[in-house]
Amino acid sequence: MRSNPVKRRLREGGIALGTMMFEFNTTGIARIAAEAGAEFAVFDMEHTGWSIETIRMLMATSRAADLVPMVRVPSLQYHFIARVLDVGAMGVVVPLVADATQARLIVECAKYPPEGRRGVAFGVAHDDYQAGDLLAKIRQANDEVLILAQIETVEGLNNVEAIAAVDGIDALLIGQFDLTTSLGIPGQFDHPDLLAATRRVIDACRRHGKTAVLGSLDVPTLSRGPAEGYRMLVYLGDLWIYQQALRQGLGAIRESLAQDGSGRSNDDRDPGG
């Protein structure tokens, strides 16, 4: 079975850089991300409508890249968590985690007995269709799976210490849109209440030996992340990165044309003029 270098790096106190996919469900997207330097990619099922068949294809093509593929499932249900792992995901992100009971349920769904209750199937996609010792595979699968719980509600925030204390939860990710909405300050990412909430999550992670995860489209914000206590940085997501790069490129072209004084590209000029 494949080892999980991202989980190992985080266990050792290191920093992991990755991205998130919402829009581009292509056979090449994981290899493109890996070539660009991403160490992991999270493929989203919560807000995309992607089916398990789409995820199956993305996991199959992702495992050909030097990258750790993960999936954000739509909700905390066994069949979502276990199935994305069976088709090859090496980690799961679960949204809207409210308390320690839910956190323990996530671990149970993601791990084989005796640590959990995930149904046992080997010689399939997640172990690359290989034979091998069953007990060794169970131990390795339980050790290598990376489990992220999202803190996105006031309830989850109030229970963050208990959630972070759950054995098997590796990291906590703040869902800023949902959390600000739950706090009654939707979209106010600089509001003191969100900043205080963020600090509570980071402090809980530090006390319980878990990783705090930061997701942003802003490079300076991500660059400051480790100094603030984050060790898993998610440059997100594919559609916004593309849109931002396209906007910058087209804007630069238009500015260049305006400075040229023509307002048109050379190809548009009258060849007889």
N, C-alpha and C positions, 0 to 999 in steps of 0.2 A: 504494500500500500504506500501511497505517496506520503512523505513527511510534509509538515506545514511550517515552512521557514518563517512565516510571519508570526505565528504563535510562539515559536521558539525565540525569535528576536524580542517580542514583547515580554516574554517570561524573563529574559535576561536584562530587562530594563532599557532596551533599545527603542528606536522609533521606526515606524512603518508608514510608507507613503503609498496611497492608492487612489482609486477613482470610483465613480458610480455610474451605472448605465440605466437610462430610462427610455431611450428612444431608438438607438441603433442596434437592433437585434440581428446582426449580421455574423456570418461565419468568421469574419476577419477581425472583429472589433477587439477581442481579447488579445490577439497577437499585436494589433496596432498599439494597444495600451501598454503591453509588455515592452514593446520596442521603444516606446516613449519613456520608459522607466518606472511604470507602475508596478508595485510589488503585489498588489491585490486589486480585485475589482468586485464591487457589490452590484449584482443585477437585481433590479427592483420588480417585485410583483405587486406591491401594495397599491401603487398609483398608475401602473402602466396597462393593466389588463392582460399582461403576458400569461399564457397558459403554461401548464407543466410541460407540454410538448415543446413550446418555445424555449423554456428553461433547459430542457433536456438537450436540445441542440446547442445552446450556448455553453452548457457545461462540457459537452463533448469537445467542442472546438476550443474552449478555454484550457482544458487539460493538456492540449498540445502546446501551450505557451508557458513561458517561465513566469507564472503568475498564479496566485492563489484565488480561485473563484469562490465567491460567496453569494448568497441570495437573501434579500429581504423578503420574507414571506408576507402574505396579506394580513394574517392575524395569527393569534396564538391557538393553533389547532394541530393536533397530532399529524393529521394526514398532510398538511402543508410542510411541516418541519421534517418529518421522516422521509417524505417523497423527494424533496429537493436534495437531501443528503444522499439518498439512494441513486439519484441520477448523476451525482458527481460533485455537488457543492462541498467545499471543504470548510464551510462555516455558514452560520445563519445569523441574520439580524431580525429581531422580533419587535414590532412596534407596540406602543401603548402599554408597556408593562407597568402595572399599578401597584403590585405588592410582592412580598417574598413568596407567597403561595404560587403566584403565576411564574415567578422566576424559577422556582423548583420544578414546576411543570414543564417549562422549556427544557431544562436539563434532562428531565425524564424522557421527553420526546426525542432528544437529540443523541442520547447515549444508550448503549446496549447494557443489559444486565451484567453485573449487579448494580451499576451506577444509575441505570435508567430502565426504560421499558421499550426501547426501539425494537421493532421487529427485525429478526435476523435474516439477512440475505447476503450471500457472498458469491464471488464469481460473476458479479454483475458490474454495472458501470462504475460504482464508487471505488471498487478495488481493481479497476481496469481488467475485469474478466479473468483474473489470475487465480490459480489454485494456491493453496497454502494452509498453514495451521490455523484452525478456526479460533482457538483461544488467543493466539498471538495477534490475529487480525482484530478481534474484539478489543483487546487492550490498546492496540495502536489506534484504532478508530476513535475510541474514547479519549485517548491522549491528544490526538491531532485536531479534532473538531474545535473550531473557534466560535464561541457563542457571545453575541452582543445583544444586550437588552436596551431598548430605547426608553428614555425618561421623557415623557411628553405631556404629562398631566400634573395638576396640583397633587392628586393622590399619589402618583408615582414619586413626585418630588418629596412629599411628606414621608414616604416609605423608603427613600433612597438608601439609607443606612442598612436597612434589613435586606434590600435587594442586592446591594453590593456585597453583603456578607454571605450570600448563597454560594456554596461550593459548586463549581462548574460554570458559573457565569464568569466570563473572561474580561468583559469590557462593558462600559456604559456610554451610550451615545445620546446626546440631547437632541430632540426634535424641536428645533427652534420655532417653526411656524405653529406647531400644535401647542407647544408649551406656552408661548406668548398668548395664544388664543385662550388657553385654559386659565391663564393668569389674569385675563381681562385686558391685555395690552397687545392685541394682535399686530404682529409685524413690527413692534417697537423693540428692535434688537439691541438698542443702547439703553433701554430703560433700566433703572436701578434694580427693579424687581427681578428682571431676567439675569442681570449681572450677579445678583446675590444667589439666585437659583443655580447658576452655572458654577459658582464657587462651592456651593453645597455638594454638587455632584462630583466635582474634582476632588474635594476633600474626602468624600466617602470612598472614592476609588483609592486614594492614597492610603487611607487607614486600613482598607481591606485587601490591599495588594492587587487591585484591578486596574485596567487601563481606561483612561478617559479618552474619548474619541471626539475629534473636532472635524466637522464637515463645513466647507465653505467654497465659494467661487473666487474669493479674494485672496490673492497670493500673499500679500503682507500679513493678513490675519492668520493664515496657516503657518507662515514663517515664525510668527510670535508664539504659536501654539505650545511648543515644548517649554518655553520659559514660563508659561502659565499653568503647566501641569499636564498637557495633552501629549500622548505618545503614539497615537494612531491618527493620521491626518488624511482626510478624504477630500480630494480636489474634485468637486462635483458641479454638475454632472455632464454627461456627454452632450446633450442638446444645448446646454447653456455655454459650455466651452466652445462648441462649434459656433453658436450664435455670436458670442463675444468676439471670437477671432474673426468671423466674417464681418461683423460690424466695424471692427478696428481696421481691417484690410480695405473694405470699401470706403470707409471714411478717409483713410490715408490717400487712396486713389483720387477721390473727389477733391480733397484739399490740394493735391498735386495738380490736377486739371485746372482748378480755380486759379492757382498761382501762375500756371502757364498762360492763362487769359483766354483760352479757347472755349472752355466748358465742354469740350468734346475730346474723345480719344483721337489719336492720330489716324486710326482706321476710319473715323467718321468724317475726316476732312475731305474737301473737294479735291480730287486728284488733279483737276485742271487749274486749281487756284495756286 
